[in-house]
């Protein structure tokens, strides 16, 4: 089939890999449909939306990803200032730091 029937496989970029890590946290938490939504965002190149969606799900399901993963999202150029990903990521980091002090 020619003319769009074949998808050319490209090497995933660092943002794709980060979204895969976020999807794995969701899969581990049995949030399969939410992981599919993140995959759809990644496939469409909607990285900022994928980060926002992932962080909203983490908050809703009370899933706390690894601190390095949260920091990677916050450091990404696709994490927009004052977005859901930014606000929830900072909230999760603050919660982790306050739990360490106990």
C-alpha positions, 0 to 999 in steps of 0.5 A: 500500500502506498501513499500513507499506508505505511508508517515510517518508524522513527527513533523515539526522542527524549520526550517520547521516552519520558512519556513512555516512562509516565505511561509505565507508571500508569500501567503499573497503577492499572490505569490502562485507558489513561496510559493509552491516552498518553500514547495517543498524545505522544503519537500526535506530538502533543507532548505538553498535553501528555504531560498535563494529562499524566499529572492530572491522572497521577493526582486523581489516582494518588499515584506518585511517580519517582522524583527523578521522573517528576523532575524530568517532566518539570525540566522539559521544554514541553512543560509549560509554566503554570500548566497542570504538569507544572503545578501538580509536579511541584505539588508532588515534589513538595509533598515528597519533601515534607514526607521525608522530614517526618 
